[in-house]
Amino acid sequence: MIKLKSLKSDFQFKRLLSQKKINTNYFSVYFGKNLTKENNNKLNISFIMKKKVGGSVVRNKIKRRLRSAIQKKLKNNKLIDINYSYIVFGKSKAFTEKYSIISNELDKTFFKINQINN
């Protein structure tokens, strides 16, 4: 089983924010190749919300929804490459939208990422 591992250092965030990016109505995904060779079945991914999105309840619910959708994608298919690091910026539309639509949008986004990387 693949576990989610959050990015820790300022260097990792700055490096990824200067890499490639894909925008949707519900989130933005920054992605780049891992610098370290060790994977240990962990996906480097961070979920970030800006304060202007809403209160803490809204921000945490959006992060939980995105994290849950990513974990389900990791169990079901191999669409997400663990050799890459990701930063997911949630947007306020993700709070009011249905979970299934957000999940489908994640599928499309990671399919585009795989097309770009290959």
Residue frames as a rotation matrix with the C-alpha (Angstrom) as fourth column:
MET 1
0.578 0.816 0.000 0.00
0.816 -0.578 0.000 0.00
0.000 0.000 -1.000 0.00
ILE 2
-0.357 -0.677 0.643 1.30
0.668 -0.667 -0.331 3.44
0.653 0.311 0.690 -0.92
LYS 3
0.191 0.351 -0.917 1.27
0.911 -0.412 0.032 6.06
-0.367 -0.841 -0.398 1.83
LEU 4
0.658 0.068 0.750 1.04
0.419 -0.861 -0.289 9.81
0.626 0.504 -0.595 1.37
LYS 5
0.006 -0.738 -0.675 4.06
0.969 -0.163 0.187 11.75
-0.248 -0.655 0.714 2.56
SER 6
0.916 0.388 -0.101 3.94
0.369 -0.914 -0.167 15.52
-0.157 0.116 -0.981 2.93
LEU 7
0.221 -0.844 0.488 6.69
0.530 -0.316 -0.787 17.76
0.819 0.432 0.378 1.63
LYS 8
0.518 -0.060 -0.853 8.68
0.847 -0.103 0.521 19.24
-0.119 -0.993 -0.002 4.50
SER 9
-0.287 -0.813 -0.507 11.39
0.722 -0.531 0.443 21.65
-0.630 -0.239 0.739 3.41
ASP 10
0.388 0.334 -0.859 11.15
-0.127 -0.904 -0.409 25.10
-0.913 0.268 -0.309 1.92
PHE 11
-0.583 -0.711 -0.394 13.56
-0.549 -0.013 0.836 23.97
-0.599 0.703 -0.383 -0.80
GLN 12
-0.770 0.341 0.539 11.14
0.516 0.830 0.211 21.24
-0.375 0.441 -0.815 -1.97
PHE 13
0.276 0.941 -0.198 8.23
0.637 -0.333 -0.695 23.68
-0.720 0.065 -0.691 -2.19
LYS 14
0.250 -0.234 -0.940 10.19
-0.437 -0.893 0.106 26.34
-0.864 0.385 -0.325 -4.06
ARG 15
-0.810 -0.586 0.014 11.58
-0.284 0.414 0.865 23.80
-0.513 0.696 -0.502 -6.51
LEU 16
-0.544 0.672 0.503 8.13
0.757 0.651 -0.051 22.38
-0.362 0.354 -0.863 -7.28
LEU 17
0.391 0.735 -0.554 6.50
0.402 -0.678 -0.615 25.80
-0.828 0.017 -0.561 -7.60
SER 18
-0.075 -0.482 -0.873 8.97
-0.671 -0.623 0.402 26.61
-0.738 0.616 -0.277 -10.38
GLN 19
-0.860 -0.204 0.468 8.09
0.114 0.817 0.565 23.37
-0.497 0.539 -0.680 -12.23
LYS 20
-0.819 0.573 0.033 5.10
0.036 -0.005 0.999 22.50
0.573 0.820 -0.017 -14.43
LYS 21
-0.787 0.617 0.012 1.53
-0.182 -0.214 -0.960 23.28
-0.589 -0.758 0.281 -13.41
ILE 22
-0.723 0.683 0.108 -2.00
0.389 0.271 0.881 22.23
0.572 0.678 -0.461 -14.40
ASN 23
-0.870 0.482 0.105 -5.07
-0.426 -0.626 -0.653 24.30
-0.249 -0.613 0.750 -13.43
THR 24
-0.576 0.817 -0.029 -8.66
0.643 0.474 0.601 23.14
0.505 0.327 -0.799 -13.06
ASN 25
0.027 0.685 0.728 -11.76
-0.181 -0.713 0.677 24.79
0.983 -0.150 0.105 -11.60
TYR 26
0.887 0.446 -0.116 -11.31
-0.025 0.299 0.954 22.91
0.460 -0.844 0.276 -8.31
PHE 27
0.686 -0.726 -0.049 -7.55
0.190 0.113 0.975 22.73
-0.702 -0.679 0.215 -7.78
SER 28
0.686 -0.622 -0.377 -4.11
-0.654 -0.300 -0.694 23.43
0.319 0.723 -0.613 -9.25
VAL 29
0.884 -0.420 0.204 -1.38
0.271 0.818 0.508 20.79
-0.381 -0.393 0.837 -9.35
TYR 30
0.457 -0.856 -0.242 2.34
-0.885 -0.411 -0.218 21.55
0.087 0.314 -0.946 -9.45
PHE 31
0.926 -0.124 0.357 4.56
0.047 0.975 0.218 18.58
-0.375 -0.185 0.908 -10.20
GLY 32
0.401 -0.860 -0.315 8.19
-0.866 -0.245 -0.435 17.66
0.297 0.448 -0.843 -10.72
LYS 33
0.398 -0.357 -0.845 10.57
0.031 0.926 -0.376 14.72
0.917 0.123 0.380 -10.62
ASN 34
0.992 -0.109 -0.062 11.79
0.074 0.109 0.991 13.51
-0.101 -0.988 0.117 -7.20
LEU 35
0.428 -0.904 0.020 15.39
-0.803 -0.390 -0.451 14.39
0.416 0.177 -0.892 -6.42
THR 36
-0.299 -0.513 0.805 15.96
-0.832 0.553 0.043 11.45
-0.467 -0.657 -0.592 -4.09
LYS 37
-0.554 -0.005 -0.833 16.00
-0.619 0.671 0.407 7.90
0.557 0.741 -0.375 -5.41
GLU 38
-0.977 0.173 -0.121 14.34
0.210 0.745 -0.633 6.28
-0.019 -0.644 -0.765 -2.39
ASN 39
-0.437 0.895 0.088 10.58
-0.385 -0.274 0.881 5.77
0.813 0.351 0.464 -2.73
ASN 40
-1.000 0.022 0.007 9.68
0.006 0.523 -0.852 3.23
-0.022 -0.852 -0.523 -0.03
ASN 41
-0.442 0.891 0.106 6.13
0.783 0.326 0.530 3.17
0.438 0.317 -0.841 -1.44
LYS 42
-0.082 0.395 -0.915 5.46
0.664 -0.663 -0.346 6.78
-0.743 -0.636 -0.207 -0.42
LEU 43
0.142 0.235 0.962 3.94
0.893 -0.450 -0.022 9.47
0.428 0.861 -0.273 -2.60
ASN 44
-0.704 -0.422 -0.571 5.33
0.616 -0.763 -0.196 12.96
-0.353 -0.490 0.797 -1.99
ILE 45
-0.270 0.695 0.666 2.24
0.570 -0.442 0.693 15.18
0.776 0.566 -0.277 -2.07
SER 46
-0.840 0.050 -0.540 1.10
0.442 -0.516 -0.734 18.24
-0.315 -0.855 0.411 -0.14
PHE 47
0.015 0.915 0.403 -2.36
0.891 -0.195 0.410 19.77
0.454 0.353 -0.818 0.00
ILE 48
-0.824 -0.396 -0.405 -2.37
0.526 -0.799 -0.290 23.54
-0.209 -0.452 0.867 0.44
MET 49
0.272 0.922 0.277 -5.18
0.929 -0.327 0.174 26.02
0.251 0.210 -0.945 0.92
LYS 50
-0.692 -0.406 0.597 -5.00
0.287 -0.914 -0.288 29.81
0.662 -0.028 0.749 0.89
LYS 51
-0.810 0.351 -0.470 -6.64
0.451 -0.139 -0.882 31.65
-0.375 -0.926 -0.046 3.76
LYS 52
-0.713 0.551 -0.433 -8.89
-0.616 -0.788 0.011 33.64
-0.335 0.274 0.901 1.46
VAL 53
-0.761 0.442 -0.474 -10.70
-0.041 0.697 0.716 30.41
0.647 0.565 -0.512 0.46
GLY 54
0.386 0.918 0.093 -12.63
-0.177 -0.026 0.984 30.39
0.905 -0.396 0.152 3.74
GLY 55
0.450 -0.135 0.883 -12.51
-0.892 -0.122 0.436 29.50
0.049 -0.983 -0.175 7.39
SER 56
-0.550 -0.784 0.287 -10.63
-0.809 0.585 0.048 26.57
-0.206 -0.206 -0.957 8.80
VAL 57
-0.037 0.623 0.782 -13.63
-0.171 0.767 -0.619 24.25
-0.985 -0.157 0.078 8.48
VAL 58
0.870 0.382 -0.313 -13.92
-0.324 -0.037 -0.945 24.94
-0.373 0.923 0.092 4.75
ARG 59
0.205 -0.886 -0.416 -10.18
-0.957 -0.091 -0.276 24.68
0.207 0.455 -0.866 4.10
ASN 60
-0.585 -0.461 0.667 -9.84
-0.658 0.751 -0.057 21.39
-0.474 -0.472 -0.743 6.01
LYS 61
0.317 0.762 0.565 -12.87
-0.120 0.623 -0.773 19.83
-0.941 0.177 0.289 4.31
ILE 62
0.821 -0.073 -0.567 -11.43
-0.571 -0.130 -0.810 20.63
-0.015 0.989 -0.149 0.88
LYS 63
-0.229 -0.972 -0.042 -8.08
-0.962 0.233 -0.139 19.12
0.145 0.009 -0.989 1.89
ARG 64
-0.389 0.144 0.910 -9.80
-0.420 0.851 -0.315 15.98
-0.820 -0.505 -0.271 3.23
ARG 65
0.698 0.711 0.081 -11.80
-0.212 0.313 -0.926 15.55
-0.684 0.629 0.369 0.03
LEU 66
0.580 -0.555 -0.596 -8.72
-0.768 -0.129 -0.627 15.92
0.271 0.822 -0.501 -2.17
ARG 67
-0.453 -0.797 0.399 -6.63
-0.886 0.453 -0.101 13.61
-0.100 -0.399 -0.911 0.01
SER 68
-0.046 0.543 0.838 -9.38
-0.296 0.794 -0.531 10.97
-0.954 -0.272 0.124 0.03
ALA 69
0.878 0.384 -0.285 -9.74
-0.352 0.118 -0.928 11.11
-0.323 0.916 0.239 -3.76
ILE 70
0.156 -0.911 -0.382 -5.97
-0.924 0.002 -0.382 10.70
0.349 0.413 -0.841 -4.20
GLN 71
-0.531 -0.361 0.766 -5.89
-0.696 0.701 -0.153 7.70
-0.482 -0.615 -0.624 -1.84
LYS 72
0.402 0.743 0.535 -8.71
-0.171 0.635 -0.753 6.00
-0.900 0.211 0.382 -3.74
LYS 73
0.807 -0.168 -0.566 -6.89
-0.585 -0.094 -0.806 6.61
0.082 0.981 -0.174 -7.04
LEU 74
-0.238 -0.969 0.071 -3.74
-0.964 0.226 -0.143 5.03
0.122 -0.103 -0.987 -5.61
LYS 75
-0.327 0.182 0.927 -5.66
-0.419 0.851 -0.316 1.90
-0.847 -0.492 -0.202 -4.57
ASN 76
0.579 0.769 0.271 -7.62
-0.089 0.390 -0.917 1.44
-0.811 0.506 0.294 -7.80
ASN 77
0.902 -0.238 0.360 -5.20
0.408 0.196 -0.892 2.27
0.142 0.951 0.274 -10.58
LYS 78
0.106 -0.963 -0.248 -1.61
0.832 -0.050 0.552 3.22
-0.544 -0.265 0.796 -11.25
LEU 79
0.638 0.223 0.737 -2.38
0.662 -0.647 -0.378 6.60
0.393 0.729 -0.561 -12.79
ILE 80
0.915 -0.312 0.255 -0.33
-0.394 -0.826 0.403 8.49
0.085 -0.469 -0.879 -10.20
ASP 81
0.436 -0.852 -0.288 3.45
0.268 0.429 -0.863 8.15
0.859 0.299 0.415 -10.58
ILE 82
0.938 -0.072 -0.339 5.24
0.332 -0.102 0.938 7.90
-0.102 -0.992 -0.072 -7.21
ASN 83
-0.031 -0.990 0.137 8.51
0.995 -0.018 0.097 9.02
-0.094 0.139 0.986 -8.83
TYR 84
-0.349 0.007 0.937 7.12
0.352 -0.926 0.138 12.56
0.868 0.379 0.321 -8.92
SER 85
-0.720 0.156 -0.676 6.31
0.617 -0.301 -0.727 15.09
-0.317 -0.941 0.120 -6.19
TYR 86
-0.238 0.751 0.615 3.06
0.644 -0.352 0.679 17.03
0.727 0.558 -0.400 -6.22
ILE 87
-0.909 0.185 -0.374 1.60
0.184 -0.627 -0.757 20.14
-0.374 -0.757 0.535 -4.62
VAL 88
-0.358 0.875 0.324 -2.19
0.789 0.099 0.606 20.45
0.499 0.473 -0.726 -4.79
PHE 89
-0.987 0.131 -0.089 -3.68
-0.075 -0.881 -0.468 23.91
-0.140 -0.455 0.879 -4.21
GLY 90
-0.413 0.907 0.082 -7.39
0.897 0.421 -0.136 23.57
-0.158 0.017 -0.987 -3.45
LYS 91
-0.897 0.227 0.379 -9.90
-0.060 -0.913 0.404 26.17
0.438 0.340 0.833 -4.63
SER 92
-0.749 0.609 0.261 -13.16
-0.490 -0.244 -0.837 27.27
-0.446 -0.755 0.481 -3.04
LYS 93
-0.022 0.771 -0.637 -15.35
-0.960 0.161 0.228 25.60
0.278 0.617 0.737 -5.73
ALA 94
-0.554 -0.262 -0.790 -14.21
-0.169 0.965 -0.201 22.21
0.815 0.022 -0.579 -4.42
PHE 95
-0.954 0.219 0.206 -16.20
-0.201 0.044 -0.978 22.82
-0.224 -0.975 0.002 -1.22
THR 96
-0.176 0.980 -0.092 -19.60
-0.710 -0.191 -0.678 23.01
-0.682 -0.054 0.729 -2.91
GLU 97
-0.059 0.116 -0.991 -19.03
-0.930 0.354 0.097 20.51
0.363 0.928 0.087 -5.73
LYS 98
0.891 0.423 0.165 -19.88
-0.452 0.854 0.258 16.81
-0.032 -0.304 0.952 -5.55
TYR 99
0.211 -0.843 0.495 -17.10
-0.479 0.352 0.804 14.41
-0.852 -0.407 -0.330 -4.63
SER 100
0.369 -0.020 0.929 -17.56
0.576 0.789 -0.212 12.36
-0.729 0.614 0.303 -7.82
ILE 101
0.955 -0.014 0.297 -16.93
0.233 -0.583 -0.778 15.39
0.184 0.812 -0.553 -10.02
ILE 102
0.583 -0.795 0.167 -13.76
-0.788 -0.504 0.354 16.27
-0.197 -0.338 -0.920 -8.11
SER 103
0.165 -0.493 0.854 -12.60
-0.113 0.851 0.513 12.67
-0.980 -0.181 0.085 -8.40
ASN 104
0.651 0.127 0.748 -13.19
0.682 0.334 -0.651 12.65
-0.333 0.934 0.131 -12.16
GLU 105
0.938 -0.327 0.114 -11.30
-0.249 -0.866 -0.434 15.93
0.240 0.378 -0.894 -12.49
LEU 106
0.324 -0.845 0.426 -8.37
-0.679 0.106 0.726 14.37
-0.659 -0.525 -0.539 -10.61
ASP 107
0.343 -0.138 0.929 -8.39
0.449 0.893 -0.033 11.47
-0.825 0.428 0.369 -13.08
LYS 108
0.876 0.049 0.481 -8.22
0.467 -0.343 -0.815 13.84
0.125 0.938 -0.323 -16.03
THR 109
0.800 -0.585 0.131 -5.49
-0.599 -0.791 0.127 15.92
0.029 -0.180 -0.983 -14.42
PHE 110
0.157 -0.786 0.598 -3.21
-0.475 0.470 0.744 12.98
-0.866 -0.401 -0.300 -13.59
PHE 111
0.528 0.044 0.848 -3.81
0.648 0.624 -0.436 11.55
-0.549 0.780 0.301 -17.07
LYS 112
0.950 -0.189 0.248 -2.56
0.026 -0.745 -0.666 14.88
0.311 0.639 -0.703 -18.50
ILE 113
0.530 -0.792 0.303 0.44
-0.760 -0.285 0.584 14.77
-0.376 -0.540 -0.753 -16.16
ASN 114
0.216 -0.420 0.881 1.32
0.146 0.906 0.396 11.28
-0.965 0.043 0.258 -17.40
GLN 115
0.767 0.096 0.635 1.03
0.635 0.028 -0.772 12.48
-0.092 0.995 -0.040 -21.00
ILE 116
0.869 -0.470 0.152 3.37
-0.439 -0.876 -0.199 15.41
0.227 0.106 -0.968 -20.29
ASN 117
0.362 -0.765 0.533 5.92
-0.692 0.162 0.703 13.24
-0.624 -0.623 -0.471 -18.47
ASN 118
0.158 -0.265 0.951 6.07
0.319 0.925 0.205 10.49
-0.935 0.271 0.230 -21.12
